[in-house]
Amino acid sequence: MDRSNGMMYAPEGKPQPVCKPGEFVIAAMALEHGHIYGMCNGLIEAGAVLKWVYDADPAKVQSFCDKYPGVKPASSEAQILEDPEVALVAAAAIPSERCALGLKVMSHGKDYFTDKTPFTTLEQVAAARAKAAETGRKYMVYYSERLHVESAVHAGKLIHDGAIGKVVQVIGTGPHRLNAGSRPDWFFKHEQYGGILCDIGSHQIEQFLYYTGNKNARIAGSKVANYANPQFPELEDFGDASLIGDNGATGYFRVDWLTPAGLGTWGDGRTIILGTAGYIELRKYIDVARHPYGDQLYLVNGEGEFHMDLRGKVGYPFFGELILDCLNRTEHAMTQEHAFKAGELCVLAQKEAVRIQ
């Protein structure tokens, strides 16, 4: 995995199939973002069979086939959408086009698994809600900064087990390295990428809802700026927001494209979770100047101070849970409402943001 480029963040775990061989067939399309590799890795490790891939760019398809030798290039979207064997379509389209593709997939009786951010407008949120209600199909979202990070997964278990009491605040930092030369044109067009709070801010809002146990929240304030990249006038390289959940828990997060060249990975992502009886800090991707790898969890509660190196010890249960949810029409991996609410709130945070610079 390329540790210098967050766009190619694609963890690989241990195979832990939850279904029989051939029982759950998937396809990939719209290969605009490298997260599609992480999405497919997780599903394949959980037992999915990757049958098809489609993208209008032959070079993207070839790279994908090189990674997954058994996959077959489809001649069109229709070849995938009309294949009755395909149960789920994973896709990482241009952000502004993700909803339209999802509606098409769901209309063909298949579940949809999209890269974050799932939406760039409130109209898209409404359309996806309506289509999910109409078809009964899933519109799931790859919120990788929780779902594909072992320390973040384990933090959820600790909270569930009462290790820090009731969660009252979540602070998140989501810095990323810009790597401007490797970015596609759409990355710098606001209408297409949706804005920084809508894009990488979606990870932070999803985590706030999950760790605090909130089903809804309101945006108390949000800001965006372009501090260091005037050559890209539509880019926002900084954003932050504050939230208040329905249960009274509060959240603050900051996201940016300002990671310096000297850092050993693409971003020093951290999460601090405060409870009534303790707190947790996650150093997700690096422990600066101490340890080159992430998944370092620090816990302080009434029993003492604890450090846990969780690399390779937790796994990524979301993907197996998602497959079983699709097969059994349950909601254990993530509820549909949670996926939609996180996407809706990031659009609202972006829409209400004050432009500083």
C-alpha positions in Angstrom: 0.0 0.0 0.0 1.3 3.5 -0.9 1.6 5.2 2.4 2.4 8.6 0.8 -0.9 8.9 -1.1 -4.2 8.7 0.7 -6.1 8.4 -2.6 -4.6 4.9 -2.9 -5.4 3.9 0.6 -6.4 0.3 0.3 -5.7 -1.9 3.3 -5.4 -5.6 2.9 -6.5 -7.9 5.7 -6.8 -11.6 6.3 -9.4 -13.7 4.4 -12.4 -14.4 6.6 -15.2 -15.6 4.3 -18.7 -15.3 5.7 -20.4 -17.0 2.7 -19.9 -20.0 0.5 -17.8 -19.7 -2.7 -19.9 -18.0 -5.4 -22.7 -17.2 -3.1 -22.1 -13.4 -3.3 -21.1 -12.0 -6.6 -20.0 -8.4 -7.0 -18.8 -6.0 -9.8 -16.8 -2.8 -9.8 -17.3 0.3 -11.9 -16.5 4.0 -12.1 -12.8 3.7 -11.0 -12.3 7.4 -10.5 -10.9 7.1 -7.0 -8.3 4.6 -5.7 -10.6 3.7 -2.7 -12.3 1.2 -5.1 -9.3 -1.1 -4.4 -9.9 -0.9 -0.6 -13.6 -1.5 -1.1 -13.0 -4.6 -3.3 -10.2 -5.9 -1.0 -12.5 -5.9 2.0 -15.4 -7.6 0.1 -13.2 -10.2 -1.4 -11.5 -11.1 1.9 -15.0 -11.5 3.3 -15.9 -14.0 0.6 -17.3 -12.0 -2.3 -16.5 -13.1 -5.9 -15.5 -10.2 -8.1 -16.9 -11.0 -11.6 -16.9 -7.7 -13.6 -15.2 -4.4 -13.9 -16.3 -1.4 -16.1 -14.9 2.0 -16.7 -14.8 4.2 -19.8 -11.0 4.5 -19.4 -9.2 1.4 -20.6 -6.1 2.3 -18.7 -8.0 2.2 -15.4 -9.6 -1.1 -16.3 -6.2 -2.6 -17.2 -4.7 -1.5 -13.8 -7.7 -3.0 -12.0 -7.4 -6.3 -13.9 -3.7 -6.4 -13.1 -4.6 -6.2 -9.4 -7.5 -8.7 -9.6 -6.5 -11.2 -12.4 -9.8 -13.1 -12.2 -12.1 -10.2 -13.0 -13.6 -9.8 -16.5 -13.8 -6.4 -18.3 -17.4 -5.6 -19.1 -18.2 -3.9 -22.4 -20.7 -1.5 -20.8 -22.5 -0.6 -17.6 -25.5 -2.5 -18.9 -23.6 -5.8 -19.0 -23.1 -5.5 -15.3 -26.5 -4.1 -14.4 -28.3 -6.7 -16.4 -26.3 -9.7 -15.0 -28.7 -11.5 -12.6 -25.7 -13.0 -10.8 -24.4 -9.7 -9.6 -25.7 -8.8 -6.1 -23.8 -5.7 -5.4 -22.0 -3.0 -7.4 -19.0 -1.2 -5.8 -18.1 2.1 -7.4 -15.9 5.2 -6.8 -17.4 7.7 -9.3 -16.7 11.4 -9.4 -18.4 12.6 -6.2 -21.2 14.6 -7.9 -22.0 11.5 -10.0 -22.2 8.9 -7.3 -25.8 9.3 -6.5 -27.0 9.0 -10.1 -25.1 5.8 -10.5 -26.5 4.5 -7.3 -30.0 5.2 -8.4 -29.3 3.2 -11.6 -27.8 0.3 -9.7 -30.7 0.1 -7.2 -33.3 0.3 -10.0 -31.7 -2.8 -11.5 -32.3 -4.7 -8.2 -28.8 -4.6 -6.9 -27.2 -3.2 -3.7 -24.9 -0.2 -4.1 -21.6 0.4 -2.3 -20.1 3.8 -3.0 -16.9 5.5 -1.9 -17.4 8.5 0.4 -18.7 11.2 0.0 -22.0 9.7 -1.1 -23.7 13.0 -2.0 -22.8 16.5 -3.0 -26.3 18.1 -2.8 -29.4 17.7 -0.6 -31.4 16.8 -3.7 -29.3 13.8 -4.1 -29.9 12.7 -0.5 -33.6 13.0 -1.0 -33.4 11.0 -4.3 -31.4 8.2 -2.7 -33.7 8.0 0.3 -36.7 7.7 -2.1 -35.0 5.0 -4.2 -34.0 2.9 -1.2 -37.6 3.0 0.0 -38.9 2.2 -3.4 -36.6 -0.7 -4.2 -35.5 -2.1 -0.8 -31.9 -2.0 -2.0 -29.0 -0.8 0.0 -27.0 2.4 -0.6 -23.9 1.7 1.5 -20.9 4.0 1.9 -17.2 3.3 2.3 -16.4 5.5 5.3 -12.9 4.1 5.3 -11.4 6.1 8.2 -13.5 4.1 10.6 -14.4 0.9 8.7 -10.9 0.2 7.4 -8.8 1.2 10.4 -8.2 -1.4 13.1 -7.8 1.1 15.9 -11.0 2.8 15.0 -12.9 -0.5 14.9 -11.5 -1.5 18.3 -12.4 1.9 19.8 -16.0 1.1 18.9 -15.8 -2.1 20.9 -14.2 -0.4 23.9 -17.0 2.2 23.9 -19.6 -0.5 23.6 -18.1 -2.4 26.5 -18.2 0.8 28.7 -14.5 1.4 28.9 -14.9 5.2 29.0 -18.5 5.6 30.1 -20.9 7.7 28.1 -19.3 9.5 25.2 -19.7 13.3 25.4 -17.3 14.6 22.8 -15.4 13.5 19.7 -12.6 15.5 18.2 -11.3 14.4 14.8 -8.4 15.5 12.6 -8.3 14.4 9.0 -5.2 15.9 7.4 -4.3 14.7 3.9 -1.3 15.3 1.5 -2.4 17.1 -1.6 -0.2 15.3 -4.2 -1.7 17.8 -6.7 0.1 16.3 -9.7 -1.5 12.9 -9.3 -5.0 14.3 -8.8 -7.7 14.1 -11.6 -9.2 17.4 -13.0 -12.5 16.9 -11.1 -10.6 17.0 -7.8 -10.1 20.8 -8.3 -13.7 21.6 -9.5 -16.0 22.5 -6.6 -19.2 21.3 -8.2 -17.7 17.9 -8.8 -15.9 17.2 -5.6 -18.4 18.9 -3.4 -16.1 20.9 -1.1 -13.7 19.7 1.6 -16.4 19.3 4.4 -18.5 17.3 2.0 -15.6 15.2 0.8 -13.1 14.2 3.5 -15.3 15.8 6.2 -17.8 13.0 5.7 -15.5 10.5 7.5 -15.4 12.8 10.5 -19.2 13.3 10.7 -19.8 9.5 10.3 -17.4 8.8 13.2 -19.1 11.4 15.4 -22.5 9.8 14.9 -21.1 6.3 15.5 -19.0 6.9 18.6 -21.6 9.1 20.3 -24.6 6.8 19.4 -26.5 9.7 17.7 -29.0 9.2 15.0 -29.1 12.9 14.2 -27.2 16.1 14.9 -27.1 19.8 13.9 -24.2 21.8 12.6 -23.3 24.4 15.2 -20.8 26.1 12.8 -18.5 25.4 9.9 -15.7 27.2 8.0 -13.6 26.6 4.8 -10.6 28.2 3.3 -7.9 28.0 0.7 -4.8 29.0 2.5 -1.9 27.6 0.4 -3.2 26.7 -3.1 -4.3 29.9 -4.9 -3.4 28.2 -8.2 -6.5 26.0 -7.6 -9.1 28.7 -6.9 -12.0 26.2 -6.5 -10.0 24.0 -4.0 -10.6 24.3 -0.3 -7.5 23.1 1.5 -8.9 23.6 5.0 -12.2 23.1 6.7 -13.7 22.6 10.2 -17.0 22.1 11.8 -18.7 21.7 15.2 -21.7 19.5 15.8 -24.3 18.9 18.5 -25.9 15.5 18.6 -29.5 14.9 19.7 -28.2 13.3 22.9 -26.2 16.3 23.8 -22.8 15.0 22.8 -20.6 17.5 20.9 -18.1 17.1 18.1 -15.4 19.1 16.4 -13.3 18.2 13.4 -10.7 19.7 11.2 -9.7 18.5 7.7 -7.1 19.8 5.4 -4.8 19.2 2.4 -1.8 20.7 4.2 0.3 17.6 5.2 4.0 18.5 5.0 6.4 16.5 2.8 8.4 15.3 5.9 5.6 13.2 7.3 6.1 9.5 6.8 2.5 8.9 5.5 -0.2 10.8 3.7 -1.9 12.2 6.9 -1.6 12.2 10.6 -5.3 11.3 11.2 -6.3 11.2 14.9 -9.5 10.9 16.9 -10.0 11.8 20.5 -13.1 10.4 22.2 -14.0 11.8 25.6 -16.3 9.8 27.9 -17.7 10.4 31.4 -15.2 7.8 32.8 -12.2 8.1 30.5 -10.9 8.9 27.1 -9.4 7.3 24.0 -7.0 8.7 21.4 -6.4 7.0 18.1 -3.3 7.6 16.1 -4.6 6.0 12.9 -1.8 6.1 10.3 1.4 7.0 12.1 2.7 7.7 15.7 4.8 10.7 14.8 8.5 10.4 15.5 7.9 7.3 17.6 6.5 4.6 15.3 6.2 4.5 11.5 2.8 2.7 11.5 -0.6 3.6 12.8 -3.4 1.8 14.6 -2.0 3.0 17.9 -4.7 3.4 20.5 -4.3 5.1 23.9 -6.9 4.6 26.6 -7.1 6.3 30.0 -9.8 5.4 32.5 -10.3 4.6 36.1 -8.1 1.5 35.8 -5.1 3.3 34.5 -3.2 4.3 31.3 -3.0 1.8 28.4 -1.4 1.7 25.0 -2.5 -0.8 22.3 -0.7 -1.6 19.0 -3.6 -3.0 17.0 -2.0 -3.6 13.6 -3.2 -7.0 12.3 -5.0 -7.8 15.5 -8.6 -6.6 14.9 -9.5 -7.0 11.3 -12.3 -5.3 9.3 -15.6 -6.9 10.3 -17.7 -4.4 8.3 -17.3 -6.1 5.0 -18.4 -9.5 6.2 -21.3 -7.9 8.0 -22.3 -6.1 4.8 -22.3 -9.2 2.8 -24.5 -11.0 5.3 -26.8 -7.9 5.4 -27.2 -8.1 1.7 -27.9 -11.8 1.7 -30.2 -11.7 4.7 -31.6 -8.1 4.3 -30.5 -7.1 7.8 -28.7 -4.0 9.0 -25.8 -5.1 11.3 -22.9 -3.6 9.4 -24.5 -0.1 9.2 -28.1 1.0 9.1 -29.3 2.7 5.9 -30.3 5.7 7.9 -26.9 6.1 9.5 -25.3 6.0 6.0 -27.7 8.6 4.8 -27.6 10.9 7.8 -23.8 11.1 7.8 -23.9 12.0 4.1 -26.7 14.6 4.6 -24.9 16.3 7.5 -21.7 16.7 5.5 -23.6 18.4 2.7 -25.3 20.7 5.3 -21.9 21.5 6.9 -20.5 22.4 3.5 -23.6 24.4 2.5 -23.6 26.5 5.7 -19.8 27.0 5.8 -18.3 30.4 6.2 -15.6 31.0 3.6 -12.6 32.5 5.4 -10.1 32.9 2.6 
